[in-house]
């Protein structure tokens, strides 16, 4: 009993009683603190946590795998040729999909799985061939073989061309004149009336004035079946065709002061068309000459040459179409047959655009008709197209995430140096920005995109070029536009992330303001605040817009623009446009290339050519 009493006394008076008092005191403080904490938590709380340390992965040495490759026991099967019936030429033309670029390579072998290659194309030829093309060489008769200027007038020039024809089309006749080092590959000869500087520029001879020049094309004429046909053609000023060593068509400008038709006809042994339809129907800017009938045997090639050229300058035209014996053609309002253009390969969509922009619609058919090559369409390999996907709208990154490795909350904003978060229960939490880890700081910085003032810029300068000293004509109006943008940050907060700028510039056809052209597409990147003014300027290369007036307005003019800013995540943060139809169709727009024609849905369309007309209008 005494021990129990002593023990009790120890609890009351000794160290054990002091411990009891301490416990009671701390319990009281805890109750008060809990009350205060609950009241404060109803407003907001400041959470302090340390960034999660991400340890780099341990490096491991990888063992390079080895493979046993078994060589095929048989060679890869090549394309075999299939015999076609004699009457195949009268069958309906097979439509081939429009190709955006040139098919094949300079070698010209088409094998299964060949790709579509983008190449520079012009109305007089492209940089690459398909193996079925005519190779063109350009001569400037105003310069000698070393490029020095020489005296040359239209009379002399026509005489030189006549001498070339009289010699049997020997290129050595031109040896003392300038020959461009660049050659072009042409699968057709369809140049509607355009300015005569088109051909020199295509051969990279932009400084050559558009008169007294000639292009000589050489190739082979072949067909995959027996066929009898004749050419219809017109040249302003020179067009002549030679097949198998004899002239089958001389279709130059008739009755002019310099008489290219008469001179070259005489040089060709007095060649004349045997058709009563010759010089009856409109083609280009004059009338068509009907050539001699030509018969080809299946798969047997014959040499073919074509010369086109310009005498005094001004307008140039070179159009060659085909009439197949026994085939009935649709007729235009003159009751002339709408003949298909001569071609050795299906023209690309870009080339069709270039022709259609200047071609009177009912003068020629650029899609139908025979394709002169020894491989029938049924044996041609299917082209491999690069799939173009419509860009889907970028989905914004969710603003709810795990913060500090444990706190799930939605990002609300940045106030001073505090990040405001919102928990699933609706409570707001403030976290010092400095306590976030690197990924969280990046997230906050990207979410706080700055505001920009976006200004579209365009500068233009007019050029007057001498087209010819021999014609009293008003030269075309040439405007060189330089498009660009100035972007200036207007908000104060620093932003150290890359911004991507994208600028689309549109033009219109003067003949049809419902059709647009993608004139330029520029992309650039910058980091705001890189300089004291927080501004960034970029611009493209000059874009030439030509216009002139004939019976109908021709050429192009500036129309609209779209400027887009995108952050590192791919999110569009701001855009500016001069027209409200462009931005909603951004996905379709991004599939187009500079030079493509489009409508207000940003779908690719054909340009509008001059309206149907005849020489009698």
MIDREN-438853 format. One record per residue (C-alpha): x, y, z; residue number from 1. Coordinates in steps of 0.5 Angstrom, whole numbers, m for minus. Example, Ala and Ser with C-alpha at 12.3 -4.5 7.8 and 13.67 -1.06 7.14 Angstrom:
<pts>
[pt [25 m9 16] 1] [pt [27 m2 14] 2] 
</pts>
This chain:
<pts>
[pt [0 0 0] 1] [pt [6 5 2] 2] [pt [9 4 m5] 3] [pt [2 5 m9] 4] [pt [2 12 m4] 5] [pt [9 14 m6] 6] [pt [8 12 m13] 7] [pt [1 17 m13] 8] [pt [5 22 m10] 9] [pt [10 22 m15] 10] [pt [5 23 m21] 11] [pt [2 29 m17] 12] [pt [9 33 m15] 13] [pt [15 30 m19] 14] [pt [17 30 m26] 15] [pt [11 25 m28] 16] [pt [6 31 m26] 17] [pt [10 36 m30] 18] [pt [9 32 m36] 19] [pt [2 31 m35] 20] [pt [1 39 m35] 21] [pt [5 39 m41] 22] [pt [1 35 m45] 23] [pt [m5 38 m43] 24] [pt [m2 45 m45] 25] [pt [m1 43 m52] 26] [pt [m7 39 m53] 27] [pt [m10 46 m52] 28] [pt [m6 50 m57] 29] [pt [m8 44 m62] 30] [pt [m15 46 m61] 31] [pt [m14 53 m62] 32] [pt [m10 52 m68] 33] [pt [m14 47 m71] 34] [pt [m20 52 m71] 35] [pt [m16 58 m74] 36] [pt [m13 53 m80] 37] [pt [m20 51 m82] 38] [pt [m22 59 m82] 39] [pt [m16 60 m86] 40] [pt [m17 54 m91] 41] [pt [m24 57 m93] 42] [pt [m20 63 m96] 43] [pt [m14 60 m99] 44] [pt [m7 57 m97] 45] [pt [0 57 m99] 46] [pt [3 51 m100] 47] [pt [11 50 m100] 48] [pt [14 44 m103] 49] [pt [20 42 m106] 50] [pt [21 40 m113] 51] [pt [21 33 m115] 52] [pt [28 31 m117] 53] [pt [28 27 m123] 54] [pt [34 22 m124] 55] [pt [37 21 m130] 56] [pt [37 14 m133] 57] [pt [42 10 m132] 58] [pt [46 9 m139] 59] [pt [47 2 m142] 60] [pt [51 0 m147] 61] [pt [47 m3 m153] 62] [pt [49 m9 m157] 63] [pt [48 m8 m165] 64] [pt [43 m13 m167] 65] [pt [45 m17 m174] 66] [pt [41 m19 m179] 67] [pt [42 m25 m184] 68] [pt [39 m22 m191] 69] [pt [37 m27 m196] 70] [pt [38 m25 m203] 71] [pt [32 m27 m208] 72] [pt [34 m32 m213] 73] [pt [30 m29 m218] 74] [pt [31 m22 m221] 75] [pt [25 m17 m220] 76] [pt [20 m18 m225] 77] [pt [20 m12 m230] 78] [pt [14 m9 m234] 79] [pt [12 m13 m240] 80] [pt [9 m10 m246] 81] [pt [2 m12 m248] 82] [pt [m1 m12 m255] 83] [pt [m7 m7 m256] 84] [pt [m12 m8 m262] 85] [pt [m11 m4 m268] 86] [pt [m18 0 m266] 87] [pt [m15 3 m260] 88] [pt [m14 10 m262] 89] [pt [m22 11 m263] 90] [pt [m23 9 m256] 91] [pt [m25 14 m250] 92] [pt [m19 17 m247] 93] [pt [m17 15 m240] 94] [pt [m17 20 m235] 95] [pt [m11 20 m231] 96] [pt [m11 24 m224] 97] [pt [m8 31 m224] 98] [pt [0 30 m222] 99] [pt [3 36 m218] 100] [pt [10 36 m220] 101] [pt [14 32 m226] 102] [pt [14 24 m226] 103] [pt [20 20 m226] 104] [pt [27 22 m227] 105] [pt [32 25 m232] 106] [pt [33 18 m234] 107] [pt [26 16 m236] 108] [pt [25 9 m234] 109] [pt [18 8 m230] 110] [pt [18 3 m226] 111] [pt [12 0 m221] 112] [pt [12 5 m215] 113] [pt [15 11 m218] 114] [pt [15 17 m214] 115] [pt [12 24 m216] 116] [pt [18 29 m216] 117] [pt [17 37 m215] 118] [pt [20 40 m221] 119] [pt [20 47 m224] 120] [pt [16 48 m230] 121] [pt [14 53 m235] 122] [pt [10 53 m241] 123] [pt [16 52 m245] 124] [pt [18 46 m241] 125] [pt [21 43 m234] 126] [pt [27 42 m231] 127] [pt [26 34 m231] 128] [pt [24 30 m236] 129] [pt [20 23 m236] 130] [pt [24 20 m242] 131] [pt [18 21 m247] 132] [pt [20 29 m247] 133] [pt [23 33 m253] 134] [pt [29 37 m250] 135] [pt [29 44 m252] 136] [pt [35 49 m253] 137] [pt [35 56 m253] 138] [pt [38 61 m258] 139] [pt [39 68 m257] 140] [pt [40 72 m264] 141] [pt [42 78 m261] 142] [pt [48 76 m258] 143] [pt [54 72 m261] 144] [pt [57 65 m258] 145] [pt [60 68 m252] 146] [pt [54 73 m250] 147] [pt [57 79 m253] 148] [pt [51 84 m257] 149] [pt [51 83 m264] 150] [pt [47 87 m269] 151] [pt [40 83 m271] 152] [pt [34 85 m274] 153] [pt [27 81 m275] 154] [pt [29 81 m283] 155] [pt [36 78 m281] 156] [pt [33 73 m276] 157] [pt [28 70 m280] 158] [pt [33 69 m286] 159] [pt [37 65 m281] 160] [pt [32 61 m279] 161] [pt [30 60 m286] 162] [pt [37 58 m287] 163] [pt [37 53 m282] 164] [pt [30 49 m285] 165] [pt [34 49 m291] 166] [pt [40 46 m289] 167] [pt [36 40 m286] 168] [pt [35 43 m279] 169] [pt [42 43 m277] 170] [pt [44 46 m271] 171] [pt [51 48 m273] 172] [pt [47 53 m277] 173] [pt [47 57 m271] 174] [pt [54 56 m268] 175] [pt [56 63 m268] 176] [pt [50 65 m264] 177] [pt [49 65 m256] 178] [pt [46 58 m254] 179] [pt [43 58 m247] 180] [pt [47 53 m242] 181] [pt [40 51 m240] 182] [pt [36 46 m243] 183] [pt [28 44 m242] 184] [pt [24 38 m243] 185] [pt [17 39 m246] 186] [pt [12 34 m246] 187] [pt [7 38 m250] 188] [pt [7 45 m254] 189] [pt [2 49 m252] 190] [pt [3 56 m250] 191] [pt [m3 61 m251] 192] [pt [m2 68 m252] 193] [pt [3 71 m247] 194] [pt [8 76 m247] 195] [pt [14 74 m251] 196] [pt [19 74 m245] 197] [pt [16 68 m242] 198] [pt [21 63 m246] 199] [pt [27 67 m245] 200] [pt [26 67 m237] 201] [pt [24 60 m237] 202] [pt [31 58 m240] 203] [pt [34 63 m234] 204] [pt [35 68 m239] 205] [pt [31 74 m236] 206] [pt [36 79 m239] 207] [pt [34 77 m246] 208] [pt [29 82 m249] 209] [pt [23 78 m252] 210] [pt [25 78 m259] 211] [pt [29 75 m264] 212] [pt [30 68 m260] 213] [pt [29 61 m262] 214] [pt [28 54 m258] 215] [pt [29 48 m262] 216] [pt [26 41 m259] 217] [pt [29 34 m261] 218] [pt [26 28 m259] 219] [pt [22 22 m262] 220] [pt [15 21 m264] 221] [pt [12 14 m262] 222] [pt [5 11 m260] 223] [pt [3 4 m257] 224] [pt [m1 2 m263] 225] [pt [m2 4 m270] 226] [pt [m5 11 m271] 227] [pt [m6 16 m277] 228] [pt [m6 23 m275] 229] [pt [m4 30 m277] 230] [pt [m2 36 m273] 231] [pt [m6 43 m273] 232] [pt [m2 49 m270] 233] [pt [m1 56 m270] 234] [pt [6 60 m268] 235] [pt [6 67 m266] 236] [pt [11 68 m270] 237] [pt [15 61 m271] 238] [pt [12 54 m271] 239] [pt [15 49 m275] 240] [pt [15 41 m274] 241] [pt [19 36 m278] 242] [pt [18 28 m277] 243] [pt [22 23 m280] 244] [pt [26 28 m284] 245] [pt [21 32 m287] 246] [pt [17 38 m285] 247] [pt [9 36 m284] 248] [pt [7 43 m281] 249] [pt [9 50 m282] 250] [pt [5 54 m278] 251] [pt [8 61 m277] 252] [pt [5 68 m277] 253] [pt [2 70 m284] 254] [pt [3 76 m288] 255] [pt [7 80 m283] 256] [pt [13 85 m285] 257] [pt [18 80 m284] 258] [pt [14 74 m287] 259] [pt [16 68 m283] 260] [pt [11 64 m286] 261] [pt [13 65 m293] 262] [pt [20 65 m292] 263] [pt [20 58 m288] 264] [pt [15 55 m292] 265] [pt [20 57 m298] 266] [pt [26 54 m294] 267] [pt [22 48 m293] 268] [pt [21 46 m301] 269] [pt [15 50 m301] 270] [pt [11 46 m296] 271] [pt [3 48 m296] 272] [pt [m3 45 m293] 273] [pt [m7 40 m297] 274] [pt [m13 41 m292] 275] [pt [m19 46 m294] 276] [pt [m20 47 m287] 277] [pt [m13 50 m286] 278] [pt [m13 58 m284] 279] [pt [m20 57 m283] 280] [pt [m21 57 m275] 281] [pt [m19 61 m269] 282] [pt [m13 58 m265] 283] [pt [m9 62 m260] 284] [pt [m9 69 m263] 285] [pt [m9 67 m270] 286] [pt [m12 61 m275] 287] [pt [m10 54 m275] 288] [pt [m6 51 m280] 289] [pt [m7 44 m282] 290] [pt [m1 39 m283] 291] [pt [0 33 m287] 292] [pt [m3 26 m285] 293] [pt [2 22 m281] 294] [pt [2 14 m280] 295] [pt [6 11 m274] 296] [pt [6 3 m273] 297] [pt [6 0 m266] 298] [pt [12 2 m262] 299] [pt [16 4 m268] 300] [pt [19 11 m266] 301] [pt [21 16 m271] 302] [pt [25 23 m270] 303] [pt [21 29 m269] 304] [pt [23 36 m268] 305] [pt [20 43 m267] 306] [pt [22 50 m267] 307] [pt [18 56 m264] 308] [pt [21 63 m264] 309] [pt [19 70 m263] 310] [pt [21 75 m269] 311] [pt [19 82 m267] 312] [pt [17 81 m260] 313] [pt [10 83 m256] 314] [pt [6 77 m256] 315] [pt [8 70 m257] 316] [pt [4 64 m258] 317] [pt [6 56 m260] 318] [pt [0 51 m260] 319] [pt [0 44 m263] 320] [pt [m6 40 m263] 321] [pt [m8 33 m266] 322] [pt [m13 30 m270] 323] [pt [m14 23 m270] 324] [pt [m16 20 m277] 325] [pt [m24 17 m276] 326] [pt [m25 21 m269] 327] [pt [m31 26 m268] 328] [pt [m29 32 m264] 329] [pt [m34 36 m260] 330] [pt [m34 43 m264] 331] [pt [m34 50 m261] 332] [pt [m38 56 m263] 333] [pt [m35 57 m270] 334] [pt [m36 49 m271] 335] [pt [m29 48 m271] 336] [pt [m27 41 m268] 337] [pt [m24 42 m260] 338] [pt [m18 38 m261] 339] [pt [m13 35 m256] 340] [pt [m6 38 m255] 341] [pt [m1 34 m257] 342] [pt [3 31 m251] 343] [pt [8 25 m249] 344] [pt [6 25 m242] 345] [pt [0 27 m238] 346] [pt [1 34 m236] 347] [pt [2 36 m229] 348] [pt [m4 40 m225] 349] [pt [1 46 m225] 350] [pt [2 46 m232] 351] [pt [m5 45 m233] 352] [pt [m6 51 m229] 353] [pt [m1 55 m233] 354] [pt [m4 53 m239] 355] [pt [m11 55 m237] 356] [pt [m10 62 m234] 357] [pt [m8 64 m242] 358] [pt [m12 59 m246] 359] [pt [m19 61 m249] 360] [pt [m23 55 m247] 361] [pt [m26 53 m253] 362] [pt [m20 53 m257] 363] [pt [m16 46 m255] 364] [pt [m17 41 m250] 365] [pt [m11 40 m245] 366] [pt [m14 33 m242] 367] [pt [m16 28 m247] 368] [pt [m13 25 m253] 369] [pt [m8 20 m255] 370] [pt [m1 20 m251] 371] [pt [5 19 m255] 372] [pt [9 14 m252] 373] [pt [10 7 m253] 374] [pt [7 4 m246] 375] [pt [0 4 m246] 376] [pt [m4 7 m240] 377] [pt [m6 0 m238] 378] [pt [1 m2 m237] 379] [pt [3 5 m234] 380] [pt [5 4 m226] 381] [pt [1 7 m221] 382] [pt [4 14 m218] 383] [pt [6 14 m211] 384] [pt [3 20 m208] 385] [pt [5 23 m202] 386] [pt [m1 23 m197] 387] [pt [m3 30 m195] 388] [pt [m7 30 m189] 389] [pt [m11 36 m187] 390] [pt [m8 39 m180] 391] [pt [m13 38 m175] 392] [pt [m14 44 m170] 393] [pt [m9 43 m164] 394] [pt [m12 41 m157] 395] [pt [m10 45 m152] 396] [pt [m6 42 m146] 397] [pt [m11 41 m140] 398] [pt [m10 46 m134] 399] [pt [m11 40 m129] 400] [pt [m5 36 m127] 401] [pt [m1 34 m121] 402] [pt [3 39 m118] 403] [pt [9 38 m113] 404] [pt [8 31 m114] 405] [pt [2 30 m110] 406] [pt [m3 36 m111] 407] [pt [m8 35 m116] 408] [pt [m10 42 m118] 409] [pt [m12 46 m124] 410] [pt [m8 52 m126] 411] [pt [m12 59 m126] 412] [pt [m6 64 m127] 413] [pt [0 68 m125] 414] [pt [m1 73 m120] 415] [pt [6 77 m118] 416] [pt [11 71 m117] 417] [pt [5 66 m114] 418] [pt [2 61 m118] 419] [pt [m6 60 m117] 420] [pt [m8 53 m117] 421] [pt [m15 51 m116] 422] [pt [m17 44 m113] 423] [pt [m22 39 m115] 424] [pt [m26 42 m109] 425] [pt [m26 49 m111] 426] [pt [m21 51 m106] 427] [pt [m15 56 m109] 428] [pt [m8 55 m107] 429] [pt [m2 59 m108] 430] [pt [5 57 m110] 431] [pt [11 61 m110] 432] [pt [13 60 m118] 433] [pt [20 59 m115] 434] [pt [18 53 m112] 435] [pt [16 49 m118] 436] [pt [20 44 m122] 437] [pt [23 46 m129] 438] [pt [17 42 m133] 439] [pt [12 46 m128] 440] [pt [15 53 m130] 441] [pt [15 51 m137] 442] [pt [8 50 m137] 443] [pt [6 56 m133] 444] [pt [10 61 m138] 445] [pt [7 58 m144] 446] [pt [0 59 m141] 447] [pt [2 66 m140] 448] [pt [3 68 m147] 449] [pt [4 75 m149] 450] [pt [0 80 m153] 451] [pt [2 82 m160] 452] [pt [1 88 m164] 453] [pt [1 84 m171] 454] [pt [2 89 m178] 455] [pt [2 86 m185] 456] [pt [7 89 m189] 457] [pt [8 90 m197] 458] [pt [12 94 m201] 459] [pt [12 95 m208] 460] [pt [16 98 m214] 461] [pt [14 98 m221] 462] [pt [19 96 m227] 463] [pt [18 98 m234] 464] [pt [22 93 m239] 465] [pt [23 94 m246] 466] [pt [20 88 m249] 467] [pt [22 90 m257] 468] [pt [24 96 m260] 469] [pt [20 94 m267] 470] [pt [13 95 m264] 471] [pt [10 101 m262] 472] [pt [6 97 m256] 473] [pt [5 99 m249] 474] [pt [9 94 m244] 475] [pt [6 90 m239] 476] [pt [6 93 m232] 477] [pt [10 89 m227] 478] [pt [10 90 m220] 479] [pt [15 87 m215] 480] [pt [12 86 m208] 481] [pt [15 84 m202] 482] [pt [11 82 m197] 483] [pt [12 81 m189] 484] [pt [10 82 m182] 485] [pt [12 86 m176] 486] [pt [10 83 m169] 487] [pt [11 87 m163] 488] [pt [10 85 m156] 489] [pt [5 89 m152] 490] [pt [5 86 m145] 491] [pt [10 87 m140] 492] [pt [11 80 m138] 493] [pt [18 77 m140] 494] [pt [17 71 m145] 495] [pt [23 67 m146] 496] [pt [20 61 m151] 497] [pt [20 61 m159] 498] [pt [14 64 m163] 499] [pt [13 61 m170] 500] [pt [10 66 m175] 501] [pt [6 64 m181] 502] [pt [4 69 m187] 503] [pt [0 67 m193] 504] [pt [m1 72 m198] 505] [pt [m7 72 m204] 506] [pt [m8 75 m210] 507] [pt [m13 75 m215] 508] [pt [m14 74 m223] 509] [pt [m16 81 m226] 510] [pt [m21 77 m231] 511] [pt [m24 73 m225] 512] [pt [m24 76 m218] 513] [pt [m27 70 m215] 514] [pt [m21 66 m216] 515] [pt [m15 67 m212] 516] [pt [m8 65 m212] 517] [pt [m3 63 m206] 518] [pt [2 69 m208] 519] [pt [7 67 m202] 520] [pt [8 63 m196] 521] [pt [13 65 m191] 522] [pt [15 62 m184] 523] [pt [19 65 m179] 524] [pt [21 64 m171] 525] [pt [23 69 m166] 526] [pt [23 69 m158] 527] [pt [20 76 m156] 528] [pt [24 81 m152] 529] [pt [30 79 m155] 530] [pt [31 86 m156] 531] [pt [30 92 m152] 532] [pt [24 94 m157] 533] [pt [21 87 m156] 534] [pt [19 87 m164] 535] [pt [21 82 m170] 536] [pt [21 84 m177] 537] [pt [21 79 m183] 538] [pt [20 79 m190] 539] [pt [20 75 m196] 540] [pt [23 75 m203] 541] [pt [20 80 m209] 542] [pt [14 77 m212] 543] [pt [12 79 m219] 544] [pt [5 81 m221] 545] [pt [4 83 m228] 546] [pt [m2 86 m231] 547] [pt [m4 89 m238] 548] [pt [m10 90 m242] 549] [pt [m12 87 m248] 550] [pt [m20 86 m250] 551] [pt [m20 83 m243] 552] [pt [m16 85 m237] 553] [pt [m10 80 m236] 554] [pt [m5 78 m230] 555] [pt [m6 78 m223] 556] [pt [m7 83 m217] 557] [pt [m6 83 m209] 558] [pt [m12 81 m205] 559] [pt [m11 79 m198] 560] [pt [m7 76 m192] 561] [pt [m7 71 m186] 562] [pt [m2 72 m181] 563] [pt [m2 67 m175] 564] [pt [3 66 m169] 565] [pt [4 59 m166] 566] [pt [7 57 m159] 567] [pt [12 51 m158] 568] [pt [6 47 m157] 569] [pt [3 48 m163] 570] [pt [m2 52 m161] 571] [pt [m5 58 m165] 572] [pt [m4 64 m160] 573] [pt [m6 70 m164] 574] [pt [m8 71 m172] 575] [pt [m10 77 m176] 576] [pt [m13 77 m183] 577] [pt [m16 82 m188] 578] [pt [m21 77 m190] 579] [pt [m26 73 m185] 580] [pt [m26 67 m190] 581] [pt [m19 65 m190] 582] [pt [m17 63 m182] 583] [pt [m23 58 m182] 584] [pt [m21 54 m188] 585] [pt [m13 54 m185] 586] [pt [m13 46 m185] 587] [pt [m15 46 m193] 588] [pt [m10 52 m194] 589] [pt [m4 48 m191] 590] [pt [m5 43 m197] 591] [pt [m4 48 m202] 592] [pt [3 51 m205] 593] [pt [5 57 m208] 594] [pt [2 59 m214] 595] [pt [m4 54 m213] 596] [pt [m11 57 m215] 597] [pt [m16 57 m210] 598] [pt [m23 59 m208] 599] [pt [m26 62 m202] 600] [pt [m26 55 m199] 601] [pt [m19 54 m200] 602] [pt [m20 48 m205] 603] [pt [m16 48 m211] 604] [pt [m19 50 m217] 605] [pt [m17 51 m224] 606] [pt [m16 59 m226] 607] [pt [m21 62 m231] 608] [pt [m18 63 m238] 609] [pt [m21 68 m243] 610] [pt [m28 68 m245] 611] [pt [m30 64 m252] 612] [pt [m28 68 m258] 613] [pt [m27 68 m265] 614] [pt [m23 73 m270] 615] [pt [m30 75 m272] 616] [pt [m32 78 m265] 617] 
</pts>
